[in-house]
Amino acid sequence: SLTATIGSITETGSIVAGTLTGSAVGAAAFTGTNQIATLGNFTANTFTVNNAANLTIAGTLTAPNIAIRAPGSQIVLSDGATIVTGGTVRPAGPIQPALEPVNGGPGAYLQGANFVQIGSSSVVGSGGGPATLQIATSGNMQFDPPLGLIGNGTWLILNLPRGTARGDVFVSALDILYATPGSANLFGTIAGIAGGPAAAAGFILPAINT
């Protein structure tokens, strides 16, 4: 448990821990060669973790900008976990790269080999505003059926170079980019719309599946 009541937390070496929790008035940046098994409750101005092991998000992460990178490992968003972050209401038209969290836009960015969401997990906007969650994997994404990811004020962005995305999501806006043989087979709602009309309400490339 690491707490900075004044200033920031900066780590460029290595943390090997079962569970990491804490808070920082400023930024919390864990950018070394880390092996953290579980993230519990953590609050910061910005929150960054680089990890070289499978990682479970089990508590509440609160920061306007969140970046969790475990490109060679699996990220699990567990039942009851909550991400409180910044975001943008998705503008009409093609996606604007500057608004994506991976490019520094407000919100949370999760990068892993695979992503699994278990039970009911939530994404909410800081101060009641919009939230943006971007997930990128080299493999597959699985959202819990039927409880799923709850983010009624959340813009969800999924990047699937070769894998598949399955399960239930309940979000305000959805962008999916995949390449064949990748695919997306999601259920739930987009802006309260269900079924085939929900697929049409999303921005899914190269093609939607009703």
KOLBA-970199 format. One record per residue (C-alpha): residue in one letter; x, z, y. Coordinates in Angstrom, 3 decimals, padded with zeros to 6 digits. Example, Ala and Ser with C-alpha at 12.3 -4.5 7.8 and 13.67 -1.06 7.14 Angstrom:
KOLBA-970199
['A'; [012.300; 007.800; -004.500]],
['S'; [013.670; 007.140; -001.060]],
***
This chain:
KOLBA-970199
['S'; [000.000; 000.000; 000.000]],
['L'; [001.608; -001.194; 003.233]],
['T'; [000.270; -000.249; 006.684]],
['A'; [001.614; -001.311; 010.092]],
['T'; [-000.245; 000.622; 012.793]],
['I'; [001.857; -001.165; 015.425]],
['G'; [003.148; -004.704; 014.994]],
['S'; [003.434; -006.851; 011.899]],
['I'; [004.595; -006.849; 008.295]],
['T'; [007.202; -009.450; 007.346]],
['E'; [008.623; -009.894; 003.851]],
['T'; [011.020; -012.671; 002.849]],
['G'; [012.574; -011.062; -000.221]],
['S'; [010.508; -010.137; -003.261]],
['I'; [007.578; -007.885; -004.131]],
['V'; [006.661; -007.245; -007.748]],
['A'; [003.452; -005.223; -007.814]],
['G'; [000.314; -004.660; -009.847]],
['T'; [-001.862; -004.332; -006.744]],
['L'; [-001.131; -004.905; -003.042]],
['T'; [-003.339; -003.378; -000.329]],
['G'; [-002.845; -002.493; 003.319]],
['S'; [-003.336; -003.491; 006.917]],
['A'; [-001.451; -004.700; 009.971]],
['V'; [-002.350; -004.817; 013.645]],
['G'; [-000.372; -008.065; 013.838]],
['A'; [000.459; -010.563; 011.116]],
['A'; [001.100; -009.754; 007.464]],
['A'; [003.397; -012.388; 005.953]],
['F'; [004.619; -012.073; 002.370]],
['T'; [006.586; -015.312; 002.112]],
['G'; [009.309; -014.369; -000.356]],
['T'; [009.435; -014.853; -004.108]],
['N'; [006.585; -012.542; -005.056]],
['Q'; [004.871; -011.576; -008.285]],
['I'; [001.710; -009.790; -007.171]],
['A'; [-000.981; -009.488; -009.827]],
['T'; [-003.894; -008.324; -007.661]],
['L'; [-004.805; -008.315; -003.988]],
['G'; [-007.039; -005.426; -002.992]],
['N'; [-008.366; -004.686; 000.489]],
['F'; [-006.132; -006.053; 003.242]],
['T'; [-006.758; -006.529; 006.977]],
['A'; [-004.452; -008.327; 009.406]],
['N'; [-004.336; -010.664; 012.379]],
['T'; [-003.052; -013.391; 010.045]],
['F'; [-002.459; -012.974; 006.307]],
['T'; [-000.014; -015.059; 004.234]],
['V'; [001.055; -014.639; 000.614]],
['N'; [003.346; -016.826; -001.474]],
['N'; [003.103; -015.913; -005.156]],
['A'; [004.856; -016.994; -008.337]],
['A'; [002.412; -015.386; -010.783]],
['N'; [-001.294; -015.467; -011.566]],
['L'; [-003.152; -013.714; -008.761]],
['T'; [-006.551; -012.005; -008.637]],
['I'; [-008.338; -011.367; -005.346]],
['A'; [-010.314; -008.223; -006.102]],
['G'; [-011.048; -006.622; -002.724]],
['T'; [-011.880; -007.659; 000.828]],
['L'; [-009.377; -009.853; 002.687]],
['T'; [-009.958; -009.863; 006.444]],
['A'; [-008.043; -012.157; 008.820]],
['P'; [-008.961; -015.127; 011.055]],
['N'; [-006.273; -017.152; 009.262]],
['I'; [-005.490; -016.616; 005.579]],
['A'; [-003.080; -018.623; 003.409]],
['I'; [-002.497; -017.785; -000.246]],
['R'; [-000.175; -020.143; -002.100]],
['A'; [000.458; -019.902; -005.840]],
['P'; [000.935; -023.589; -006.675]],
['G'; [002.194; -022.982; -010.208]],
['S'; [-000.300; -020.262; -011.125]],
['Q'; [-003.996; -019.440; -011.338]],
['I'; [-005.967; -017.794; -008.544]],
['V'; [-009.028; -015.741; -009.504]],
['L'; [-011.681; -014.650; -006.993]],
['S'; [-013.289; -011.749; -008.811]],
['D'; [-016.821; -010.399; -008.866]],
['G'; [-017.559; -008.549; -005.628]],
['A'; [-014.524; -009.908; -003.773]],
['T'; [-015.065; -010.899; -000.133]],
['I'; [-013.104; -013.105; 002.247]],
['V'; [-013.785; -012.429; 005.930]],
['T'; [-012.157; -015.135; 007.996]],
['G'; [-012.427; -017.601; 010.854]],
['G'; [-013.852; -021.059; 010.712]],
['T'; [-015.570; -024.001; 012.287]],
['V'; [-019.055; -025.462; 012.044]],
['R'; [-018.394; -028.819; 010.401]],
['P'; [-018.735; -031.644; 012.920]],
['A'; [-020.558; -034.809; 011.907]],
['G'; [-018.562; -037.743; 010.614]],
['P'; [-015.271; -037.921; 008.707]],
['I'; [-013.329; -034.722; 008.236]],
['Q'; [-010.987; -033.851; 011.112]],
['P'; [-007.611; -032.804; 009.647]],
['A'; [-006.857; -030.451; 012.550]],
['L'; [-009.832; -028.286; 011.515]],
['E'; [-008.579; -027.789; 007.943]],
['P'; [-006.958; -024.396; 007.272]],
['V'; [-004.084; -026.120; 005.445]],
['N'; [-003.203; -027.732; 008.777]],
['G'; [-003.545; -024.544; 010.819]],
['G'; [-007.284; -024.614; 011.506]],
['P'; [-009.143; -021.287; 011.384]],
['G'; [-010.181; -020.060; 007.972]],
['A'; [-008.747; -019.367; 004.531]],
['Y'; [-006.578; -021.670; 002.404]],
['L'; [-006.089; -021.036; -001.329]],
['Q'; [-003.632; -023.182; -003.302]],
['G'; [-003.153; -022.795; -007.045]],
['A'; [-002.686; -024.677; -010.278]],
['N'; [-006.231; -023.615; -011.212]],
['F'; [-008.967; -021.616; -009.466]],
['V'; [-011.623; -019.424; -011.084]],
['Q'; [-014.451; -017.562; -009.336]],
['I'; [-016.138; -014.843; -011.394]],
['G'; [-019.545; -013.280; -010.830]],
['S'; [-020.721; -013.230; -007.226]],
['S'; [-018.053; -013.531; -004.519]],
['S'; [-018.620; -013.916; -000.778]],
['V'; [-017.086; -015.713; 002.193]],
['V'; [-018.256; -014.606; 005.649]],
['G'; [-017.203; -015.433; 009.173]],
['S'; [-015.356; -012.999; 011.421]],
['G'; [-017.736; -011.347; 013.866]],
['G'; [-020.688; -013.144; 012.331]],
['G'; [-019.363; -016.612; 013.207]],
['P'; [-018.702; -019.564; 010.906]],
['A'; [-016.149; -019.451; 008.093]],
['T'; [-014.032; -022.174; 006.514]],
['L'; [-012.621; -021.915; 002.981]],
['Q'; [-010.309; -024.635; 001.661]],
['I'; [-009.229; -024.606; -001.987]],
['A'; [-006.600; -026.960; -003.390]],
['T'; [-005.582; -027.173; -007.035]],
['S'; [-003.475; -029.455; -009.189]],
['G'; [-005.795; -028.603; -012.103]],
['N'; [-009.393; -027.398; -012.274]],
['M'; [-011.838; -025.230; -010.311]],
['Q'; [-014.542; -023.139; -011.953]],
['F'; [-017.245; -021.345; -009.956]],
['D'; [-019.466; -018.854; -011.732]],
['P'; [-022.749; -020.182; -013.085]],
['P'; [-025.254; -019.074; -011.948]],
['L'; [-024.086; -016.395; -009.476]],
['G'; [-021.376; -018.435; -007.781]],
['L'; [-019.690; -018.418; -004.409]],
['I'; [-021.947; -017.134; -001.619]],
['G'; [-021.109; -018.512; 001.804]],
['N'; [-024.269; -019.461; 003.668]],
['G'; [-022.266; -019.788; 006.905]],
['T'; [-019.219; -021.299; 005.204]],
['W'; [-017.729; -024.774; 005.277]],
['L'; [-016.173; -025.267; 001.825]],
['I'; [-013.421; -027.862; 001.370]],
['L'; [-012.224; -028.709; -002.165]],
['N'; [-009.118; -030.800; -002.844]],
['L'; [-008.883; -032.001; -006.467]],
['P'; [-006.117; -034.538; -007.006]],
['R'; [-006.754; -034.851; -010.768]],
['G'; [-008.951; -031.960; -011.923]],
['T'; [-012.610; -031.044; -012.066]],
['A'; [-014.828; -028.651; -010.107]],
['R'; [-017.797; -027.005; -011.836]],
['G'; [-020.240; -024.190; -011.224]],
['D'; [-022.468; -022.893; -008.446]],
['V'; [-021.781; -022.710; -004.702]],
['F'; [-024.091; -021.771; -001.823]],
['V'; [-022.546; -022.989; 001.431]],
['S'; [-023.390; -024.472; 004.822]],
['A'; [-021.207; -027.589; 004.462]],
['L'; [-019.162; -029.159; 001.663]],
['D'; [-016.266; -031.606; 001.523]],
['I'; [-014.777; -032.692; -001.813]],
['L'; [-011.851; -035.059; -002.242]],
['Y'; [-010.891; -035.996; -005.798]],
['A'; [-009.156; -038.842; -007.606]],
['T'; [-010.139; -040.407; -010.925]],
['P'; [-010.177; -038.982; -013.594]],
['G'; [-011.084; -035.927; -011.508]],
['S'; [-014.724; -035.089; -010.881]],
['A'; [-017.109; -032.596; -009.299]],
['N'; [-020.215; -031.255; -011.016]],
['L'; [-021.517; -028.488; -008.771]],
['F'; [-024.915; -026.831; -008.414]],
['G'; [-026.375; -024.559; -005.732]],
['T'; [-027.212; -025.383; -002.124]],
['I'; [-025.690; -026.976; 000.975]],
['A'; [-027.314; -025.719; 004.194]],
['G'; [-030.212; -024.465; 002.061]],
['I'; [-030.732; -027.882; 000.429]],
['A'; [-030.710; -028.079; -003.390]],
['G'; [-030.560; -030.818; -006.005]],
['G'; [-029.895; -034.486; -005.352]],
['P'; [-030.493; -034.176; -001.597]],
['A'; [-027.725; -031.551; -001.490]],
['A'; [-025.256; -034.059; -002.925]],
['A'; [-026.197; -036.442; -000.142]],
['A'; [-025.730; -033.646; 002.424]],
['G'; [-022.114; -033.164; 001.345]],
['F'; [-019.082; -035.325; 002.016]],
['I'; [-017.806; -036.212; -001.450]],
['L'; [-015.136; -038.855; -001.999]],
['P'; [-014.818; -041.241; -003.715]],
['A'; [-018.497; -040.965; -004.847]],
['I'; [-021.310; -038.439; -005.124]],
['N'; [-023.033; -037.370; -008.326]],
['T'; [-026.686; -036.524; -007.645]],
***
